[in-house]
Amino acid sequence: MKQQWDEAVRLLGGVATDAADDLARRYAESHRAYHNATHIEAVLREARTLGELTGEDRAILTLAICAHDVVYDARPGDDERASAQWAREKLSEASVDEVYIARVEQLILATLKHESDDELAHLLLDADLSILGADPDIYDGYAAAVRKEYASVPDDLWQQGRAAVLGRLLDREDLFVTPQAKAHWDSKARANMARELEGLPYIEK
Protein backbone atom coordinates (compact mmCIF):
# COMPACT_ATOMS: atom_id res chain seq x y z
CA MET A 1 0.00 0.00 0.00
CA LYS A 2 2.70 2.49 0.97
CA GLN A 3 4.71 1.73 -2.15
CA GLN A 4 1.68 1.99 -4.41
CA TRP A 5 0.72 5.34 -2.88
CA ASP A 6 4.18 6.80 -3.40
CA GLU A 7 4.42 5.46 -6.95
CA ALA A 8 1.03 6.94 -7.84
CA VAL A 9 2.00 10.32 -6.39
CA ARG A 10 5.21 10.36 -8.42
CA LEU A 11 3.39 9.33 -11.60
CA LEU A 12 1.11 12.35 -11.18
CA GLY A 13 4.09 14.66 -10.80
CA GLY A 14 4.11 14.86 -7.02
CA VAL A 15 6.90 14.40 -4.50
CA ALA A 16 7.32 12.04 -1.57
CA THR A 17 5.95 13.16 1.81
CA ASP A 18 5.00 11.43 5.04
CA ALA A 19 1.56 10.51 3.65
CA ALA A 20 2.37 6.84 3.05
CA ASP A 21 3.63 6.45 6.60
CA ASP A 22 0.48 8.15 7.90
CA LEU A 23 -1.62 5.76 5.82
CA ALA A 24 0.09 2.76 7.38
CA ARG A 25 -0.28 4.18 10.88
CA ARG A 26 -3.95 4.95 10.48
CA TYR A 27 -4.85 1.60 8.94
CA ALA A 28 -3.09 -0.14 11.85
CA GLU A 29 -5.29 1.57 14.47
CA SER A 30 -6.44 -0.90 17.10
CA HIS A 31 -10.17 -0.25 16.67
CA ARG A 32 -10.13 -1.41 13.05
CA ALA A 33 -11.19 -5.03 12.75
CA TYR A 34 -12.10 -4.93 9.05
CA HIS A 35 -11.35 -1.47 7.62
CA ASN A 36 -7.59 -1.95 7.87
CA ALA A 37 -4.63 -2.38 5.55
CA THR A 38 -5.76 -5.88 4.58
CA HIS A 39 -9.01 -4.41 3.28
CA ILE A 40 -7.20 -1.74 1.29
CA GLU A 41 -4.83 -4.27 -0.25
CA ALA A 42 -7.83 -6.44 -1.21
CA VAL A 43 -9.59 -3.50 -2.87
CA LEU A 44 -6.41 -2.61 -4.77
CA ARG A 45 -6.12 -6.21 -5.92
CA GLU A 46 -9.75 -6.65 -6.94
CA ALA A 47 -9.84 -3.32 -8.77
CA ARG A 48 -7.02 -4.59 -10.97
CA THR A 49 -9.14 -7.60 -11.94
CA LEU A 50 -12.02 -5.36 -13.02
CA GLY A 51 -10.22 -3.00 -15.36
CA GLU A 52 -6.91 -2.72 -17.14
CA LEU A 53 -5.88 0.86 -16.47
CA THR A 54 -2.59 2.58 -17.11
CA GLY A 55 -1.00 5.94 -16.49
CA GLU A 56 -2.91 8.71 -14.82
CA ASP A 57 -6.18 6.81 -14.41
CA ARG A 58 -4.45 3.95 -12.60
CA ALA A 59 -2.62 6.39 -10.33
CA ILE A 60 -5.79 8.34 -9.52
CA LEU A 61 -7.70 5.16 -8.72
CA THR A 62 -4.84 3.84 -6.58
CA LEU A 63 -4.74 7.02 -4.50
CA ALA A 64 -8.51 7.00 -4.03
CA ILE A 65 -8.52 3.36 -2.93
CA CYS A 66 -5.66 3.90 -0.50
CA ALA A 67 -7.33 6.92 1.08
CA HIS A 68 -11.02 6.00 0.99
CA ASP A 69 -11.07 4.61 4.57
CA VAL A 70 -8.05 6.44 5.97
CA VAL A 71 -10.28 8.12 8.56
CA TYR A 72 -12.47 5.48 10.17
CA ASP A 73 -14.26 6.09 13.45
CA ALA A 74 -17.44 4.14 12.62
CA ARG A 75 -19.23 7.40 11.78
CA PRO A 76 -20.80 6.88 8.35
CA GLY A 77 -20.74 10.03 6.26
CA ASP A 78 -18.29 11.87 8.49
CA ASP A 79 -15.61 9.23 7.86
CA GLU A 80 -15.86 9.47 4.08
CA ARG A 81 -15.77 13.26 4.09
CA ALA A 82 -12.82 13.31 6.47
CA SER A 83 -10.99 10.75 4.32
CA ALA A 84 -11.52 12.90 1.23
CA GLN A 85 -10.20 15.91 3.11
CA TRP A 86 -7.16 13.94 4.28
CA ALA A 87 -6.41 12.99 0.67
CA ARG A 88 -6.77 16.59 -0.48
CA GLU A 89 -4.40 17.84 2.20
CA LYS A 90 -1.76 15.16 1.67
CA LEU A 91 -1.81 15.42 -2.12
CA SER A 92 -1.57 19.19 -1.90
CA GLU A 93 1.47 18.83 0.34
CA ALA A 94 2.94 16.50 -2.30
CA SER A 95 2.47 19.18 -4.99
CA VAL A 96 0.03 17.07 -7.01
CA ASP A 97 -1.92 19.12 -9.54
CA GLU A 98 -5.38 20.29 -8.44
CA VAL A 99 -7.04 18.49 -11.35
CA TYR A 100 -5.84 15.16 -10.00
CA ILE A 101 -6.59 16.05 -6.38
CA ALA A 102 -10.17 16.92 -7.22
CA ARG A 103 -10.63 13.62 -9.07
CA VAL A 104 -9.29 11.59 -6.15
CA GLU A 105 -11.53 13.54 -3.79
CA GLN A 106 -14.58 12.88 -5.96
CA LEU A 107 -13.87 9.15 -6.08
CA ILE A 108 -13.63 8.93 -2.31
CA LEU A 109 -16.85 10.89 -1.87
CA ALA A 110 -18.58 8.42 -4.21
CA THR A 111 -18.33 5.90 -1.36
CA LEU A 112 -20.83 8.00 0.64
CA LYS A 113 -23.79 6.51 -1.20
CA HIS A 114 -21.90 3.97 -3.29
CA GLU A 115 -23.25 5.60 -6.43
CA SER A 116 -21.50 7.39 -9.28
CA ASP A 117 -21.53 7.97 -13.02
CA ASP A 118 -17.70 7.92 -13.06
CA GLU A 119 -16.20 4.80 -14.62
CA LEU A 120 -13.19 4.96 -12.29
CA ALA A 121 -15.56 5.15 -9.34
CA HIS A 122 -17.29 2.01 -10.59
CA LEU A 123 -14.02 0.11 -10.21
CA LEU A 124 -13.50 1.47 -6.69
CA LEU A 125 -17.07 0.84 -5.56
CA ASP A 126 -17.30 -2.67 -7.03
CA ALA A 127 -13.94 -3.69 -5.58
CA ASP A 128 -14.92 -2.21 -2.21
CA LEU A 129 -18.05 -4.41 -2.15
CA SER A 130 -16.31 -7.53 -3.46
CA ILE A 131 -16.20 -8.98 0.06
CA LEU A 132 -19.97 -9.38 -0.14
CA GLY A 133 -19.47 -12.01 -2.84
CA ALA A 134 -16.85 -13.98 -0.94
CA ASP A 135 -17.27 -17.57 0.18
CA PRO A 136 -19.70 -17.82 3.11
CA ASP A 137 -17.05 -18.41 5.79
CA ILE A 138 -15.04 -15.39 4.63
CA TYR A 139 -18.20 -13.28 4.46
CA ASP A 140 -19.12 -14.32 8.00
CA GLY A 141 -15.69 -13.25 9.20
CA TYR A 142 -16.18 -9.88 7.53
CA ALA A 143 -19.59 -9.41 9.14
CA ALA A 144 -18.21 -10.30 12.58
CA ALA A 145 -15.28 -7.89 12.11
CA VAL A 146 -17.59 -5.01 11.18
CA ARG A 147 -19.67 -5.75 14.28
CA LYS A 148 -16.51 -5.42 16.39
CA GLU A 149 -15.95 -1.97 14.94
CA TYR A 150 -19.38 -0.99 16.24
CA ALA A 151 -18.95 -2.73 19.60
CA SER A 152 -20.25 0.30 21.50
CA VAL A 153 -23.66 -0.01 19.79
CA PRO A 154 -26.19 -2.23 21.63
CA ASP A 155 -27.20 -5.41 19.83
CA ASP A 156 -30.76 -4.37 19.06
CA LEU A 157 -29.73 -1.01 17.60
CA TRP A 158 -26.85 -2.56 15.70
CA GLN A 159 -29.08 -5.19 14.14
CA GLN A 160 -31.70 -2.63 13.15
CA GLY A 161 -29.03 -0.54 11.47
CA ARG A 162 -27.36 -3.53 9.85
CA ALA A 163 -30.70 -4.80 8.57
CA ALA A 164 -31.39 -1.42 6.99
CA VAL A 165 -28.02 -1.46 5.22
CA LEU A 166 -28.47 -5.02 3.98
CA GLY A 167 -32.00 -4.29 2.86
CA ARG A 168 -30.95 -1.27 0.83
CA LEU A 169 -28.22 -3.27 -0.87
CA LEU A 170 -30.51 -6.20 -1.62
CA ASP A 171 -33.12 -3.85 -3.06
CA ARG A 172 -30.70 -2.50 -5.64
CA GLU A 173 -31.31 -3.61 -9.18
CA ASP A 174 -27.57 -3.35 -9.78
CA LEU A 175 -25.53 -4.21 -6.71
CA PHE A 176 -22.40 -4.11 -8.87
CA VAL A 177 -21.85 -1.97 -11.95
CA THR A 178 -19.04 -3.46 -14.00
CA PRO A 179 -19.81 -6.61 -16.02
CA GLN A 180 -16.92 -8.47 -14.40
CA ALA A 181 -18.12 -7.72 -10.87
CA LYS A 182 -21.67 -8.70 -11.70
CA ALA A 183 -20.50 -12.02 -13.07
CA HIS A 184 -18.06 -12.74 -10.22
CA TRP A 185 -19.92 -11.57 -7.14
CA ASP A 186 -23.57 -10.62 -7.57
CA SER A 187 -25.34 -13.91 -6.93
CA LYS A 188 -23.05 -14.91 -4.05
CA ALA A 189 -23.31 -11.46 -2.51
CA ARG A 190 -27.09 -11.55 -2.53
CA ALA A 191 -27.11 -15.02 -1.00
CA ASN A 192 -24.66 -13.98 1.73
CA MET A 193 -26.58 -10.85 2.66
CA ALA A 194 -29.94 -12.60 2.66
CA ARG A 195 -28.51 -15.28 4.94
CA GLU A 196 -27.08 -12.69 7.33
CA LEU A 197 -30.33 -10.75 7.37
CA GLU A 198 -32.33 -13.89 8.11
CA GLY A 199 -29.99 -14.66 11.03
CA LEU A 200 -30.43 -11.34 12.86
CA PRO A 201 -32.49 -12.35 15.93
CA TYR A 202 -33.78 -8.88 16.79
CA ILE A 203 -35.30 -8.37 13.35
CA GLU A 204 -38.90 -9.39 12.72
CA LYS A 205 -39.16 -11.90 9.91
C-alpha positions in Angstrom: 0.0 0.0 0.0 2.7 2.5 1.0 4.7 1.7 -2.2 1.7 2.0 -4.4 0.7 5.3 -2.9 4.2 6.8 -3.4 4.4 5.5 -7.0 1.0 6.9 -7.8 2.0 10.3 -6.4 5.2 10.4 -8.4 3.4 9.3 -11.6 1.1 12.4 -11.2 4.1 14.7 -10.8 4.1 14.9 -7.0 6.9 14.4 -4.5 7.3 12.0 -1.6 6.0 13.2 1.8 5.0 11.4 5.0 1.6 10.5 3.7 2.4 6.8 3.0 3.6 6.4 6.6 0.5 8.1 7.9 -1.6 5.8 5.8 0.1 2.8 7.4 -0.3 4.2 10.9 -4.0 5.0 10.5 -4.9 1.6 8.9 -3.1 -0.1 11.9 -5.3 1.6 14.5 -6.4 -0.9 17.1 -10.2 -0.3 16.7 -10.1 -1.4 13.0 -11.2 -5.0 12.7 -12.1 -4.9 9.1 -11.3 -1.5 7.6 -7.6 -1.9 7.9 -4.6 -2.4 5.6 -5.8 -5.9 4.6 -9.0 -4.4 3.3 -7.2 -1.7 1.3 -4.8 -4.3 -0.2 -7.8 -6.4 -1.2 -9.6 -3.5 -2.9 -6.4 -2.6 -4.8 -6.1 -6.2 -5.9 -9.8 -6.6 -6.9 -9.8 -3.3 -8.8 -7.0 -4.6 -11.0 -9.1 -7.6 -11.9 -12.0 -5.4 -13.0 -10.2 -3.0 -15.4 -6.9 -2.7 -17.1 -5.9 0.9 -16.5 -2.6 2.6 -17.1 -1.0 5.9 -16.5 -2.9 8.7 -14.8 -6.2 6.8 -14.4 -4.5 4.0 -12.6 -2.6 6.4 -10.3 -5.8 8.3 -9.5 -7.7 5.2 -8.7 -4.8 3.8 -6.6 -4.7 7.0 -4.5 -8.5 7.0 -4.0 -8.5 3.4 -2.9 -5.7 3.9 -0.5 -7.3 6.9 1.1 -11.0 6.0 1.0 -11.1 4.6 4.6 -8.0 6.4 6.0 -10.3 8.1 8.6 -12.5 5.5 10.2 -14.3 6.1 13.4 -17.4 4.1 12.6 -19.2 7.4 11.8 -20.8 6.9 8.3 -20.7 10.0 6.3 -18.3 11.9 8.5 -15.6 9.2 7.9 -15.9 9.5 4.1 -15.8 13.3 4.1 -12.8 13.3 6.5 -11.0 10.7 4.3 -11.5 12.9 1.2 -10.2 15.9 3.1 -7.2 13.9 4.3 -6.4 13.0 0.7 -6.8 16.6 -0.5 -4.4 17.8 2.2 -1.8 15.2 1.7 -1.8 15.4 -2.1 -1.6 19.2 -1.9 1.5 18.8 0.3 2.9 16.5 -2.3 2.5 19.2 -5.0 0.0 17.1 -7.0 -1.9 19.1 -9.5 -5.4 20.3 -8.4 -7.0 18.5 -11.4 -5.8 15.2 -10.0 -6.6 16.0 -6.4 -10.2 16.9 -7.2 -10.6 13.6 -9.1 -9.3 11.6 -6.2 -11.5 13.5 -3.8 -14.6 12.9 -6.0 -13.9 9.2 -6.1 -13.6 8.9 -2.3 -16.8 10.9 -1.9 -18.6 8.4 -4.2 -18.3 5.9 -1.4 -20.8 8.0 0.6 -23.8 6.5 -1.2 -21.9 4.0 -3.3 -23.2 5.6 -6.4 -21.5 7.4 -9.3 -21.5 8.0 -13.0 -17.7 7.9 -13.1 -16.2 4.8 -14.6 -13.2 5.0 -12.3 -15.6 5.2 -9.3 -17.3 2.0 -10.6 -14.0 0.1 -10.2 -13.5 1.5 -6.7 -17.1 0.8 -5.6 -17.3 -2.7 -7.0 -13.9 -3.7 -5.6 -14.9 -2.2 -2.2 -18.0 -4.4 -2.1 -16.3 -7.5 -3.5 -16.2 -9.0 0.1 -20.0 -9.4 -0.1 -19.5 -12.0 -2.8 -16.9 -14.0 -0.9 -17.3 -17.6 0.2 -19.7 -17.8 3.1 -17.0 -18.4 5.8 -15.0 -15.4 4.6 -18.2 -13.3 4.5 -19.1 -14.3 8.0 -15.7 -13.3 9.2 -16.2 -9.9 7.5 -19.6 -9.4 9.1 -18.2 -10.3 12.6 -15.3 -7.9 12.1 -17.6 -5.0 11.2 -19.7 -5.8 14.3 -16.5 -5.4 16.4 -15.9 -2.0 14.9 -19.4 -1.0 16.2 -18.9 -2.7 19.6 -20.2 0.3 21.5 -23.7 0.0 19.8 -26.2 -2.2 21.6 -27.2 -5.4 19.8 -30.8 -4.4 19.1 -29.7 -1.0 17.6 -26.8 -2.6 15.7 -29.1 -5.2 14.1 -31.7 -2.6 13.2 -29.0 -0.5 11.5 -27.4 -3.5 9.9 -30.7 -4.8 8.6 -31.4 -1.4 7.0 -28.0 -1.5 5.2 -28.5 -5.0 4.0 -32.0 -4.3 2.9 -30.9 -1.3 0.8 -28.2 -3.3 -0.9 -30.5 -6.2 -1.6 -33.1 -3.8 -3.1 -30.7 -2.5 -5.6 -31.3 -3.6 -9.2 -27.6 -3.4 -9.8 -25.5 -4.2 -6.7 -22.4 -4.1 -8.9 -21.9 -2.0 -12.0 -19.0 -3.5 -14.0 -19.8 -6.6 -16.0 -16.9 -8.5 -14.4 -18.1 -7.7 -10.9 -21.7 -8.7 -11.7 -20.5 -12.0 -13.1 -18.1 -12.7 -10.2 -19.9 -11.6 -7.1 -23.6 -10.6 -7.6 -25.3 -13.9 -6.9 -23.0 -14.9 -4.0 -23.3 -11.5 -2.5 -27.1 -11.5 -2.5 -27.1 -15.0 -1.0 -24.7 -14.0 1.7 -26.6 -10.8 2.7 -29.9 -12.6 2.7 -28.5 -15.3 4.9 -27.1 -12.7 7.3 -30.3 -10.7 7.4 -32.3 -13.9 8.1 -30.0 -14.7 11.0 -30.4 -11.3 12.9 -32.5 -12.4 15.9 -33.8 -8.9 16.8 -35.3 -8.4 13.4 -38.9 -9.4 12.7 -39.2 -11.9 9.9 
